[in-house]
């Protein structure tokens, strides 16, 4: 018997959310009330479980999938709090040289971790069916003892017949690196054993298209290689893997459809160190140009790339890790040098599948579907002092070999060395043509002189949609203070840019750069501005909200600083002027506004309480869902009551903190804070969890 819903869509979802909350509360409390249920008679347990029986027996598969999603949201809310406690614990113990996170137990006890894991097993038994297509699961890996997560993984293994999207990457504690000779029952060993069984089942069913794993070893990778429909593979830690394993992996059926592969960390650090020392693009270019004789043995990572013709994105390690090894540029360097030879003999040609390369002319037909690539100054595969003709020819080669290229990352270092790829993009005809097709540019600078080069590049990016400007922090190096006026960056941008992200600079308004409010240029094309982890001496930074009348997302996370001088740094004496935010009231596209100042290093100065109220009461945007202002000065807490009531009525997530107090939050915040989970309804979609207010602050 299947009941057809009689309520309209929104009301139906609201009812299902209420049912989800009731089911979650019952499943969470059941272990504690079992003994009381037994005291109430033999039929009491059956009566209390009637809702669960009704859900499992009469809910159609699509409703159970949505129920599972809602229950998973509620479960992850608890896990996020556990993870936040762990982050707080690591921050507090950071200054203790004798503190050992491996033995201290963190802040998640074994009992709490096991209780949450058992609860997820109950949720899966109620909500997951053999028709479920999307699933996320997290691990409460308490460091003080082992956690048994066999039951939930067994349920997933038994009911994964239709799974298309599986995410197993979330963990409440930091994953410890896998080391040979570790104890037999630590988290990494148990995870590898349990997930190996799951990977075998996924390979046998062969329906999975997106797989995200907390850890992957050789045996698991071997099973995954048989998943011919897999398109996305993401791994947090490659446990004991080397590039030779990638060659074996590319010999499986997975090579036909694999389009994206990401690895954050490799447990075999010696292997990565060896690659960084001997197989960087610069050393490959030098070796082939000086000793090239027509014979070459392709590196294992190059064989992997050549065997995966549909690969669009490869991440060998976390982008924040500055390493000279770059497999994409390395392969392009090999092809560039080999095309110059009269003859070509590949010693390990047998490792290549579906590809025949017998002479240098065969390389001209190679095309890659890569959509993004990263070039580093001095390590971009070019050596010496090429002429403008040679540089133009190289740009033509890039455009010819990478016809789908949309995103480029350019990393500059504080050296007088010439960045040949960047020079080619801004000076040669082929380079300018290539730059005009780019949709996203990420420019990492670390010296004031680099900003002029960024402006010069942006002039030629007629199709640019996203521009990311980041101050590169180089470990164990002298850091230059790079001052930046955000309005200068706005002036660089072509009219096609919709998203601007700035990170890590010192924000300083130029001398004689004041623009009266209501005057000056406007940038109607910009939809998103994100300025994070910057120091700001510009108290009128929020004036950018007046200059961009169609903003949808405004995010500012900074610390207030005085203008840099030779004197010792002093605490700020002025807060950030908030009056500019009044322009957002007239913005009919606004979705969220977040302004955070580092605690103890500045504040948001609100002199007009009416302006703050009009952000909610007078906003013309029907899509406004989030306002975060912290900390503010100039008004008392009592003045926020009407604002809180208005936010609740309009379903707006409102976080406001006065001075150093905790933020005042509306009731709707507790619900809407997790509403960014995407419901799976026949299609596999990426699901994300939005950071809470305190999690944004914690990165300071």
Secondary structure as UniProt FT lines:
FT   HELIX           9..39
FT   TURN            42..43
FT   HELIX           44..48
FT   HELIX           50..58
FT   HELIX           61..92
FT   TURN            93..95
FT   TURN            97..98
FT   HELIX           101..104
FT   TURN            106..107
FT   HELIX           110..127
FT   TURN            130..131
FT   STRAND          134..139
FT   TURN            143..144
FT   HELIX           150..158
FT   TURN            161..162
FT   STRAND          165..171
FT   TURN            180..181
FT   TURN            184..185
FT   HELIX           187..205
FT   STRAND          210..216
FT   HELIX           218..224
FT   TURN            225..226
FT   TURN            228..229
FT   STRAND          232..238
FT   HELIX           243..250
FT   HELIX           253..256
FT   STRAND          260..266
FT   HELIX           269..278
FT   HELIX           281..291
FT   STRAND          295..296
FT   HELIX           300..307
FT   TURN            309..310
FT   STRAND          313..315
FT   TURN            319..320
FT   HELIX           327..338
FT   TURN            339..340
FT   STRAND          345..346
FT   TURN            347..348
FT   HELIX           349..351
FT   HELIX           360..365
FT   STRAND          372..376
FT   TURN            377..378
FT   HELIX           388..401
FT   TURN            403..404
FT   STRAND          407..411
FT   HELIX           420..427
FT   HELIX           429..435
FT   TURN            436..437
FT   STRAND          440..445
FT   TURN            448..449
FT   HELIX           450..458
FT   TURN            459..460
FT   TURN            462..463
FT   STRAND          466..471
FT   TURN            475..476
FT   STRAND          483..484
FT   HELIX           486..492
FT   TURN            495..496
FT   STRAND          499..503
FT   STRAND          506..507
FT   TURN            511..512
FT   TURN            517..518
FT   TURN            524..525
FT   STRAND          528..536
FT   TURN            539..540
FT   HELIX           541..543
FT   HELIX           544..547
FT   TURN            549..550
FT   STRAND          553..560
FT   STRAND          576..577
FT   HELIX           579..586
FT   TURN            588..589
FT   STRAND          592..597
FT   TURN            599..600
FT   STRAND          604..605
FT   HELIX           609..617
FT   STRAND          626..633
FT   HELIX           637..640
FT   HELIX           641..649
FT   TURN            650..651
FT   STRAND          653..658
FT   TURN            659..660
FT   STRAND          664..665
FT   HELIX           668..672
FT   TURN            673..676
FT   HELIX           693..698
//
